């Protein structure tokens, strides 16, 4: 079992090694971040309860730092008409490898997805946050590929490090509201309207996770909404 935990924890250093090889990781800090993720993840899976809890929180802190771009030494990887945020790629794929989640989807997920995919764009249009400006198919394809890694990072953090640990203590509904509110606040750079729309979308992502227990289900809905937004309103 510990060998499996070790292999999962080794995903982050392996990804950063690839980053150095591709020339998108520079200097010591990417290696430091990957090493911290590996050690903390291993401890969170194998250590005593108190150490595991602290280590789990530590993994979330490193992922948050990567997600907000405060870890130096990462550059973006060009990808067709888009580019990959390599820090978020490390955070997302590293977290998915360290703390895997099965892909599950059910009828409730379908209903939640329908409401989210219809309701969020309507609200965005109604408050004049967006305008009709569809992206070209080629740009849309590259956007979807690049955005997938951002979505994985965000969903693993907000569901696995916030919503899931809260559920046993405050209940599913309050955990969902907390994760959605924090997801909205994390998008403060886009302005008040964008924060509100992100929180509204976060309710959908969190509800799908609550209904299925699958982070991949939340990833799928998140990616669908982002691609739908780009399809209707462009990439800006």
C-alpha positions in Angstrom: 0.0 0.0 0.0 2.8 2.5 0.9 4.4 1.7 -2.5 1.2 2.9 -4.2 1.1 6.0 -2.0 4.7 6.7 -2.9 4.0 6.3 -6.6 1.1 8.7 -6.4 3.1 11.3 -4.5 5.9 11.0 -7.1 3.6 12.3 -9.8 4.4 16.0 -9.0 8.2 15.7 -9.2 7.8 13.7 -12.4 5.7 16.4 -14.0 8.2 19.1 -13.0 11.0 17.1 -14.4 9.1 17.1 -17.7 8.7 20.8 -17.3 12.4 21.4 -17.0 13.0 19.2 -20.1 10.4 21.2 -22.1 11.9 24.5 -20.9 8.8 25.7 -19.1 10.2 25.3 -15.5 13.2 27.4 -14.5 15.2 27.7 -11.3 14.7 25.9 -8.0 11.2 26.9 -7.0 9.2 24.5 -9.3 11.3 21.6 -7.9 10.7 22.9 -4.3 6.9 23.0 -4.9 6.9 19.6 -6.5 8.9 18.2 -3.6 6.7 19.8 -1.0 3.6 18.3 -2.8 5.2 14.8 -2.8 6.3 14.8 0.8 3.1 16.3 2.2 0.9 14.1 0.0 2.7 11.0 1.2 2.4 12.0 4.8 -1.3 12.8 4.4 -1.8 9.3 3.1 0.5 7.3 5.4 1.2 9.2 8.6 -0.7 9.3 11.9 -4.1 11.1 12.0 -2.8 14.5 13.3 0.2 14.6 11.0 -2.0 13.5 8.1 -4.5 16.3 8.6 -1.7 18.9 8.8 -0.1 17.5 5.7 -3.4 17.4 3.8 -3.8 21.1 4.6 -0.3 21.7 3.5 -0.9 20.1 0.1 -3.9 22.4 -0.3 -1.7 25.5 0.5 0.9 24.5 -2.1 -1.9 23.9 -4.7 -3.4 27.3 -3.9 0.0 29.0 -4.3 0.4 27.2 -7.7 -3.1 28.1 -8.7 -2.6 31.8 -8.0 0.8 31.9 -9.7 2.8 32.9 -6.7 5.4 30.2 -7.2 8.1 31.6 -9.5 9.9 29.7 -12.3 6.9 28.6 -14.4 6.3 29.8 -17.9 3.3 29.1 -20.2 3.5 26.3 -22.7 2.3 27.4 -26.2 -0.4 25.1 -27.5 -1.8 26.0 -30.9 -3.9 29.2 -30.5 -3.7 29.0 -26.7 -1.2 28.3 -24.0 -1.0 26.1 -20.9 -0.6 27.5 -17.4 2.1 25.0 -16.4 1.8 25.8 -12.7 -1.9 24.9 -12.8 -1.1 21.8 -14.9 1.3 20.6 -12.1 -1.3 21.4 -9.4 -4.2 19.7 -11.3 -2.5 16.6 -12.6 -0.5 16.2 -9.4 -3.6 16.4 -7.2 -5.5 14.0 -9.5 -2.7 11.5 -9.3 -2.2 11.9 -5.5 -5.9 11.8 -4.6 -7.7 10.0 -7.5 -11.5 10.2 -7.9 -13.7 7.7 -10.0 -15.7 9.1 -12.8 -19.4 8.8 -11.9 -22.5 10.4 -13.4 -26.2 9.9 -12.7 -29.6 11.4 -13.5 -29.3 14.1 -10.8 -26.0 15.1 -12.4 -27.7 15.5 -15.7 -30.4 17.7 -14.3 -27.9 19.9 -12.4 -25.8 20.2 -15.5 -28.8 21.2 -17.6 -29.7 24.0 -15.1 -26.1 25.2 -14.9 -25.4 25.2 -18.6 -28.7 27.1 -19.4 -28.9 29.3 -16.3 -25.4 30.7 -16.0 -25.2 32.0 -19.6 -28.7 33.5 -19.3 -27.7 35.4 -16.2 -24.5 36.5 -17.7 -26.3 37.8 -20.8 -29.1 39.4 -18.7 -26.6 41.5 -16.6 -24.7 42.5 -19.8 -21.5 40.8 -18.7 -21.1 39.1 -22.1 -22.0 39.8 -25.7 -22.5 37.5 -28.7 -19.0 36.9 -30.1 -18.5 33.2 -30.9 -15.0 31.8 -31.1 -13.8 30.1 -34.3 -13.7 26.3 -34.2 -9.9 26.2 -34.2 -9.5 28.6 -31.4 -12.3 26.8 -29.5 -10.5 23.5 -29.8 -7.2 24.8 -28.4 -9.0 26.7 -25.7 -10.8 23.5 -24.6 -7.5 21.5 -24.4 -5.6 24.2 -22.5 -8.5 25.0 -20.2 -8.9 21.4 -19.2 -5.8 21.5 -17.0 -7.0 24.7 -15.3 -10.4 23.1 -14.6 -8.8 20.0 -13.1 -6.7 22.1 -10.8 -9.6 24.2 -9.7 -12.0 21.4 -9.1 -9.6 19.2 -7.2 -8.9 22.1 -4.9 -12.4 23.4 -4.3 -14.0 20.0 -4.0 -11.2 17.8 -2.5 -9.7 20.4 -0.2 -12.8 22.4 0.7 -16.1 20.9 0.0 -15.4 17.2 0.8 -13.7 17.8 4.2 -16.4 20.2 5.3 -19.3 17.8 4.5 -19.0 15.6 7.6 -18.9 18.6 9.9 -21.4 21.1 8.5 -23.5 19.0 6.1 -23.6 18.8 2.3 -25.6 21.9 1.7 -23.4 24.3 3.8 -20.2 22.6 2.4 -21.6 23.3 -1.1 -22.4 26.9 -0.4 -19.0 27.5 1.2 -17.1 26.0 -1.7 -19.2 28.0 -4.2 -18.7 31.2 -2.3 -14.9 30.7 -2.1 -14.8 29.8 -5.8 -16.5 33.1 -6.5 -14.0 35.0 -4.3 -11.1 33.3 -6.1 -12.2 35.1 -9.3 -12.0 38.6 -7.7 -9.7 39.8 -10.4 -12.5 39.6 -12.9 -14.7 42.1 -11.0 -17.9 41.8 -9.0 -20.1 40.5 -11.8 -17.6 37.8 -12.7 -17.3 36.8 -9.0 -21.1 36.4 -8.7 -21.2 34.4 -12.0 -18.3 32.2 -10.8 -20.1 31.6 -7.5 -23.3 30.7 -9.3 -21.4 28.3 -11.6 -19.6 26.9 -8.5 -23.0 25.9 -7.1 -23.5 23.7 -10.2 -20.0 22.2 -10.0 -20.3 21.5 -6.3 -23.9 20.1 -6.6 -22.7 17.6 -9.3 -19.9 16.6 -7.0 -22.3 16.2 -4.1 -24.7 14.2 -6.2 -22.0 11.8 -7.6 -19.1 11.9 -5.2 -16.9 12.3 -8.3 -14.5 15.2 -8.8 -14.3 14.2 -12.5 -18.0 14.9 -12.8 -17.4 18.4 -11.6 -14.5 18.7 -14.0 -16.7 17.7 -16.9 -19.4 20.2 -16.1 -16.9 23.0 -15.5 -15.2 22.3 -18.8 -18.6 22.1 -20.6 -19.6 25.5 -19.2 -16.3 27.2 -20.1 -16.4 25.8 -23.7 -20.1 26.8 -24.0 -19.2 30.3 -22.8 -16.4 30.5 -25.4 -18.7 29.1 -28.1 -21.3 31.8 -27.5 -19.3 34.8 -26.2 -15.7 34.4 -27.3 -12.5 33.8 -25.4 -12.1 37.3 -23.8 
